[in-house]
Amino acid sequence: MNKNTIVQSILHCTFWCCASVSMTAMSASFISVPAAFDQRVIHATQSATTEQQSPFANIAIIRQRLQIITAIPIEPIVTPLPQEGITTPTLIGESIDLSQLSGTNAMNYFTRFSAPNGGTLLGLRIDSPNAKGIRLGLHIEKLPATIQIAFFTAESAIPVASPNVGSDVNLLLETNRAAGDLSAESKTFWSPVIHGETAIILIYMPNGITTDDIQLSIPKLSHLFQDPLSEQSASYCNLDVSCYADWKDESSGVAKMIYTDRGYSYRCTGSLLNDSDNSTQIPYFLSANHCISTQTTASTLETEWFYQSSNCNGGTRDSRYTRLTGGAQLLYQSNATDTSFMKLNKQPPAGVLFLGWTTATPAINSDVTGIHHPDGDFTKISFGKIDSYQDCRSSSGDYFTCYSASSSTGNYLDIDWSRGTTEAGSSGSALLNNNSQVLGTLWGGNDSCYNTGGTSTYGRFEVAYNSGLNKWLNADDASNITTPVTPIITIPLAPTSVSASDGTKTDRVQITWNLSANATSYEIWRNAFNNMNLATKIGTSTATTYDDMRAIAGTTYYYWVKAVNSAGASDFSAFNSGYRAISTALSTISTLTVNSMMTSGRVLTSGDANWYQFTVSTAGYYVIETWPGTLFDNYMQLYGPNSQTLILEEDDDDGLGNMAKITRWLIPGTYYVKIRAYSALNTGNYFIMVRRSYW
């Protein structure tokens, strides 16, 4: 009976046969767990029937109007020379700073669009010349749970991965902090790999969300100088796994890894592991500690499945190829056996194999097999024997010192390959016995196509298992299962003493309230009637005050405040009403002509406002935009059609700097524009123009 027959017999045995296997394992001094195929039933989902169902449907038009930020390397990027032996993970991407996008004004570089299904889109293009791929590092201080973030290449109309929902991003970053990382890196969300030298980011804000609700910057990117899809890059003596039908199933449980640490991106290899509970299929993932040793790095993990040739020694990628984003939860890591043990945050694709494992002591001269991704290439396979036990200890830098050891003292295995080899990129890959059970994970080696007398060194799986992996992999030891400590955060209480100004200001209603314990921000809600169930959220604040600049003078409003933190939002506070005083300043209405030259305006006195009117004769998109003179920050309100009281849209900072700009579809009629200084104390001159847009 060959190896594959043994595995299939275990997988398809009858009840009595399975009971017999279980009893044998329990009575022995070691545990052996067979491999298991993914058993999920995948149901086809109906795709969108029209592109209007996606908020990103207009990407082809939007792409042409985005502002472009170009990354500038500090020094020329030099691609590392190919490595045969493995001592460190393969560096494939350099960290490059984006100074323009590193501050609190990063959102000002985004171009604003109306989304096809309602809401607003913010878009930006970032170029890194000569890059083979890009990962954007988004430093996030505040992100609404309902927004979506999508990333695109320079040409494709389809995002490089499913759009990221704000709540998922927040949870990922919270996992970093719960693991004890309070650095800026723990607040950095790394985009999926975007192939090519252009990365496009779109942020979708549903109705009710504004840019005030987002605190996001992009201080750096990872410039990939090696192609993430680097077929046929491994050395000549590597063996294509597709040529070995007996190992086809096992290869489906092996994935190529790409991850980012402080802006530097790397490649390694990892494998799915089965646990001893045959009723579960938890995506446990095994790799090397020298690849991923922190939760913050694990959160950046991308895995590529079925990344292999479609036929023996072929150059075409397998049609089942799937890229999985979303990172992983780091459960265990140890330098003693160079083990990194994770749980993927998303299920791998259907049809993969969860590899089996054993805690039996591996015997010298026993046959072993390695399946891996040398230099990030298609899946390769190596065949050899266990040469010796090694006692290895980490020393300075990336070096280990190893000494010959016995089976009881050695924490590593040296492997002598008879066919194939390992290279940089193979790090973290699993060593298998003839029953397809994991015996170890690859640390490094001095073997290569040119040094056939060298060996590869693997951390012993059973040592790592007894040191901690049993807490997750052994169902009989379930009482010992531990999870990363998550701080207990409770929803804050509703704010008290809410107060809204009663006619004391001509340009706003000012709302104040008392500090609420554990709150990280506050939501301000408003209604023209005393009914909180129909109230609308008008903004957020991290302080205990908020200025309602959109209140119509002379109208009484009712206000409520909610306290917010990562656990959720409080109930509504008690209401308080307030109103904005009617200004006594007189304003005449000036006429603007569509597509004419700029008109000069001036706010003469504090609290003053200027009115303009223009006529639209043909339906279409129109842009009403202001530019600074001695006034550098203004506020715009658009009324109409044929009404000086019906507000269509308001804007603060969508123009140049802090000036206002509105782009909107207008039907024929007369429209009115009101311009004032953002701060009631400011005065000065500015420029305004209305033009037709044909984008």
C-alpha positions, -999 to 999 in steps of 0.1 A, spaced: 0 0 0 16 33 -10 15 66 10 -16 80 -7 -35 48 -1 -27 49 36 -40 85 38 -72 77 19 -79 46 40 -78 68 71 -100 94 55 -127 70 42 -127 43 69 -159 30 84 -170 37 120 -153 7 135 -121 13 116 -120 49 127 -126 38 163 -97 14 160 -74 41 147 -84 64 176 -78 37 203 -44 29 188 -34 66 190 -46 69 226 -27 38 238 5 49 221 30 73 236 26 97 207 -3 113 188 -8 110 151 -35 130 133 -43 123 96 -48 149 69 -83 161 61 -97 177 30 -118 209 32 -154 197 35 -173 229 31 -201 231 5 -196 262 -16 -228 277 -30 -226 299 -60 -236 335 -54 -254 356 -80 -232 384 -92 -243 420 -95 -265 425 -125 -255 461 -130 -223 479 -121 -245 505 -103 -249 480 -74 -213 487 -64 -202 521 -49 -170 517 -69 -187 511 -103 -175 544 -118 -138 536 -113 -130 540 -150 -142 576 -149 -129 584 -114 -94 571 -122 -89 599 -147 -97 627 -122 -76 616 -92 -48 636 -78 -15 618 -81 11 615 -54 45 601 -65 67 582 -41 104 591 -41 129 565 -29 155 579 -5 181 561 -25 181 537 -55 166 504 -46 190 475 -52 175 441 -56 192 415 -33 213 389 -51 196 354 -53 202 332 -23 206 295 -24 209 287 13 183 302 37 191 323 67 165 351 66 132 355 49 134 369 14 131 407 12 109 417 -17 99 452 -8 114 484 6 98 509 28 93 544 13 80 574 32 51 595 18 57 629 34 27 646 18 3 620 32 19 616 67 1 644 85 -35 652 96 -42 669 62 -38 636 43 -75 635 35 -72 669 17 -54 651 -12 -84 629 -19 -107 638 -47 -144 638 -38 -171 621 -60 -208 612 -56 -212 574 -54 -235 557 -79 -257 542 -51 -257 572 -28 -231 584 -4 -196 598 -12 -164 584 -27 -129 597 -18 -102 587 -42 -64 591 -45 -37 577 -69 -2 569 -56 26 560 -79 59 543 -70 80 543 -102 94 509 -113 76 490 -86 65 455 -94 38 459 -68 27 482 -39 13 479 -4 -1 511 11 3 516 48 -28 533 62 -22 548 97 -57 549 112 -67 569 143 -105 568 136 -125 549 111 -163 546 109 -175 509 110 -197 513 79 -172 527 54 -156 506 27 -120 509 14 -111 494 -20 -78 492 -38 -73 491 -76 -45 488 -101 -39 514 -129 -62 496 -153 -85 470 -137 -122 479 -130 -122 452 -103 -106 457 -68 -75 437 -62 -94 421 -33 -128 424 -17 -133 459 -3 -123 463 34 -152 472 58 -143 497 85 -154 474 113 -131 446 101 -101 470 98 -108 483 134 -109 447 147 -76 438 130 -59 468 145 -75 462 179 -60 427 178 -25 442 175 -31 465 205 -46 436 225 -14 417 219 6 445 236 18 465 206 10 502 213 34 516 186 23 535 155 28 503 135 0 486 154 -24 512 140 -12 507 104 -35 487 81 -16 473 51 -34 471 18 -34 440 -3 -6 437 -28 -15 460 -58 4 448 -88 23 474 -109 37 508 -100 3 525 -95 -20 521 -65 -55 536 -64 -74 538 -31 -111 546 -29 -130 552 3 -168 549 2 -187 569 29 -224 560 32 -249 588 37 -245 603 72 -207 598 72 -184 628 66 -146 633 63 -148 646 99 -155 610 110 -122 597 95 -87 603 108 -64 585 83 -30 591 68 -7 571 45 28 579 58 45 551 39 42 524 13 61 491 6 77 493 -28 79 457 -42 110 454 -63 104 417 -70 73 405 -88 48 389 -63 40 364 -90 75 352 -99 70 320 -119 101 301 -130 125 320 -107 138 291 -86 171 274 -93 173 247 -119 174 217 -97 141 224 -80 114 198 -88 79 208 -100 53 193 -75 29 189 -105 51 161 -118 45 140 -87 8 129 -86 13 111 -52 18 145 -36 -9 165 -54 -32 165 -24 -5 176 1 6 205 -22 -29 220 -19 -23 225 19 8 246 12 7 284 6 31 311 -5 32 339 21 36 377 16 38 399 47 50 433 57 69 445 87 74 483 92 71 488 55 94 460 44 78 431 26 89 395 26 82 360 12 79 327 31 60 294 30 33 280 53 10 251 57 -25 243 70 -27 220 99 -55 196 109 -65 193 146 -75 161 164 -112 170 164 -127 157 131 -158 178 135 -138 211 130 -119 227 102 -101 256 119 -76 273 96 -45 267 117 -14 278 98 22 268 105 53 287 94 86 299 108 92 323 137 119 341 118 92 349 92 63 361 115 69 365 153 45 393 162 8 398 160 12 431 142 31 414 114 6 385 113 -21 410 106 -4 419 73 -3 383 60 -15 374 25 -15 337 14 -16 323 -21 -32 289 -26 -28 265 -55 2 287 -66 16 259 -88 19 250 -125 -12 236 -142 9 206 -156 43 190 -151 70 216 -157 45 239 -173 46 277 -172 9 282 -168 -6 289 -133 -32 265 -119 -67 277 -126 -76 271 -89 -51 298 -78 -66 320 -50 -52 349 -30 -64 352 5 -61 385 24 -72 395 59 -42 385 80 -40 360 109 -42 357 146 -8 347 161 -14 320 187 21 307 194 57 316 185 90 302 196 126 308 188 135 274 203 121 256 173 116 285 150 78 280 151 51 304 142 16 291 147 -14 311 135 -51 310 127 -61 326 95 -87 353 98 -105 340 67 -112 304 55 -88 292 27 -104 283 -6 -124 251 -11 -104 219 -19 -74 225 2 -59 198 25 -54 203 62 -21 185 67 -18 158 93 10 156 119 26 133 145 44 137 178 63 105 172 101 109 174 114 110 138 140 83 131 174 89 115 176 79 78 138 79 75 124 93 42 111 128 43 96 153 18 95 190 17 69 211 -3 77 248 -6 79 280 -27 116 286 -34 122 323 -44 84 326 -44 81 303 -74 54 277 -82 52 250 -56 83 227 -56 90 194 -39 122 179 -24 130 143 -13 156 132 12 164 116 45 168 127 81 206 131 86 209 140 123 194 157 153 207 192 161 208 213 192 205 249 179 205 282 197 200 317 184 230 340 185 235 376 174 217 388 143 201 361 121 225 333 130 220 300 148 247 279 164 240 242 161 257 211 176 251 174 171 225 161 195 205 130 204 168 125 198 161 136 234 182 168 233 179 180 197 153 206 189 161 206 151 165 180 123 192 182 96 179 169 62 201 156 34 183 160 0 187 134 -27 165 152 -52 156 189 -51 167 215 -27 154 245 -7 160 283 -11 151 316 3 113 317 2 111 281 13 114 293 50 86 281 72 76 252 49 67 218 64 87 186 65 65 155 59 70 118 65 57 91 42 23 93 58 20 130 49 24 140 85 42 171 95 75 166 113 90 201 113 93 236 99 122 249 78 145 274 94 174 275 69 203 256 54 234 256 33 222 232 6 217 244 -30 218 232 -66 256 239 -64 262 224 -30 245 190 -30 264 180 1 246 207 22 216 202 45 184 219 54 175 225 91 140 221 104 126 228 138 111 197 153 73 197 153 68 174 183 90 197 205 68 227 195 37 206 200 47 197 236 57 232 243 24 248 234 7 237 201 -11 210 219 -34 237 234 -50 241 200 -43 209 181 -53 183 207 -91 181 212 -85 160 244 -65 189 258 -92 215 250 -93 228 286 -59 242 281 -68 263 251 -58 300 256 -65 330 234 -48 363 233 -59 386 261 -84 411 249 -90 441 271 -125 444 285 -140 476 271 -175 486 281 -198 510 262 -196 544 278 -226 561 295 -245 588 277 -231 623 282 -248 646 307 -255 684 308 -259 688 270 -264 725 262 -270 743 229 -266 780 225 -298 801 222 -293 829 197 -259 839 212 -241 834 179 -251 845 144 -230 819 125 -236 787 144 -252 768 173 -226 757 198 -233 724 217 -214 714 248 -216 685 273 -198 669 302 -170 643 297 -182 607 296 -158 581 311 -141 557 287 -154 577 256 -129 582 228 -153 604 207 -188 617 206 -216 617 180 -239 648 176 -275 642 165 -300 668 155 -337 672 146 -360 701 139 -385 683 162 -382 668 196 -380 632 184 -347 615 188 -358 584 168 -359 606 136 -327 625 145 -298 627 120 -261 625 130 -245 657 119 -210 652 131 -185 638 155 -161 653 180 -132 641 202 -137 671 225 -168 680 246 -180 707 222 -193 709 187 -203 738 164 -233 733 142 -223 755 112 -252 742 91 -280 755 113 -304 778 95 -307 812 113 -339 816 133 -347 779 133 -349 760 166 -332 726 166 -331 698 192 -297 682 199 -286 648 214 -251 635 220 -238 599 222 -205 588 237 -185 563 216 -156 539 221 -144 506 204 -172 487 223 -199 508 207 -221 539 213 -240 549 243 -277 557 244 -289 592 235 -283 619 260 -311 641 272 -320 667 246 -314 704 246 -326 729 221 -309 759 205 -309 782 176 -287 805 155 -294 842 156 -305 859 124 -277 882 112 -286 919 107 -260 922 80 -275 931 47 -265 910 16 -272 917 -20 -274 889 -46 -246 889 -72 -251 871 -106 -226 845 -118 -225 832 -154 -217 796 -161 -183 791 -177 -174 827 -173 -143 842 -156 -137 842 -119 -157 867 -98 -141 884 -68 -161 884 -35 -154 898 -1 -166 892 34 -165 927 49 -175 922 85 -175 894 110 -205 871 105 -212 885 70 -224 863 41 -224 868 4 -251 856 -19 -248 846 -56 -273 833 -82 -267 815 -115 -289 800 -141 -287 764 -155 -302 759 -189 -290 723 -196 -290 694 -171 -255 681 -162 -227 682 -137 -217 717 -125 -188 728 -103 -191 758 -80 -156 765 -66 -138 792 -46 -102 801 -44 -83 820 -17 -74 857 -16 -69 872 18 -96 848 30 -82 812 33 -111 792 47 -147 796 37 -180 777 38 -204 772 9 -242 764 7 -260 756 -25 -298 763 -27 -323 756 -54 -335 750 -79 -356 782 -79 -354 784 -41 -333 804 -17 -343 783 13 -340 747 0 -304 736 7 -290 711 -18 -255 707 -5 -229 722 18 -191 721 17 -162 732 37 -128 720 25 -132 703 -9 -116 731 -28 -80 743 -28 -66 742 7 -95 750 30 -117 766 4 -151 752 -6 -161 733 -38 -193 716 -48 -197 692 -78 -233 682 -84 -258 672 -111 -282 701 -117 -314 704 -137 -324 736 -154 -334 764 -131 -320 792 -109 -296 783 -81 -283 804 -51 -249 802 -34 -242 815 0 -205 821 10 -192 830 44 -159 827 64 -156 794 82 -148 813 113 -172 841 121 -143 863 131 -125 861 98 -129 885 69 -112 890 35 -116 886 -2 -118 854 -23 -127 843 -59 -157 822 -71 -166 806 -104 -193 782 -118 -184 759 -147 -200 729 -165 -182 696 -160 -182 669 -186 -165 640 -167 
